[in-house]
Amino acid sequence: MKRIVILYSGGVDSTAASVMMAKQFDQIHLLSFTRLGLFNIERINLNVRLLEAKFGRDKFCHVIININKLFKMISYARYFQGLRKYGFFLLSTCGLCKLSMHIRTLIYCLDNGIHFVADGANKNMSYFPDQTTEYINEVKDLYARFKINYLNPVYDFDCPERDIDWMHKLRNNIYDASENDSLTKKNTTSQFLLDEGILNIPNAKAEKINQNTQARCFQLVLYNIFLYWYFLPTYGDKKYKQFIYDFYKERIQRLSNMLADYQNERGRSLLHRYLE
Amino acid sequence: MSGILKRILGFTLCFIGICLPYRLRIWFAELLGWIFQGFYLAYFSIVKFIIRELKCNKIKP
């Protein structure tokens, strides 16, 4: 039986990834995560129901895992050393949170003997550290060290950029119908889900429905302040990419060693203390 | 907001954030989130109202 784990947020990108993988694999493990600071986690179930209706209940296994201790450890380990070297980059919460999710997913795969992992990472969200190529390549290497293939099936999909701008949000029909129509025909994940009959509205990524199917996290605001008000104006884009590469490479290397210990020692390893 | 003001405010908020322990940082981010959400909603409500009124005036004459 071919099995795959999907890091599932409930949004259109991870739902589109789930649909694509559902056609290639026999069983899909949808892993969602919760921790302090994530709210309305139950919203994720809305799109899981739609997937089950399309492919059958037996195809999916939805699990919600608490990563609170793991995220705390990854964010605060060797704090002062990190502070001296990377400064405010320690506030890149989104990348650290996603790294905790990857580590927990890897443990899930090791425990269950699963060799494939996928997520909804997309090239258009490249200012999230976890969706940059530098980060993704490091994580791919980490999975590969444990003989797991990490896939990004929706990475090259388009983003309906004009459709999610502020004029659209005002819902005043600024664009004429033909213009809107041309936007919906782009190769977006929302359009893919519409074609597959999962969603019944085009450009769902731009609509409130996409927010209503995902957990809410306001730590994104602190990260955006750090990035757009401080880091990018001070250091620029090139330095940002370099920081991501150095910072996460170091963290991933340390976590890789911990994972190797986990694999060898199971219940007695250091990492075991951070699992809930 | 001018670039330099943004950078000063950004630095201040980041400095507070970096000094806080785990739980407090999360609640601090939550507080910032609600403040920004409030500004965002007020901004959109006002612009939406102005556009609606302009549209009404355009149709009436």
Interface residues (C-beta under 8 A of the other chain):
Chain A: L36 G37 K72 S75 Y76 L83 G87 F88 L90 L91 T93 W166 K169 L170 N172 F218 Q219 L220 V221 L222 I225 F226 Y228 W229 Y230 P233 T234
Chain B: G3 K6 R7 L9 G10 F11 L13 C14 F15 G17 I18 Y22 R23 R25 I26 F28 A29 E30 L32 G33 W34 F36 Q37 F44 V47 K48 I51 R52 K55
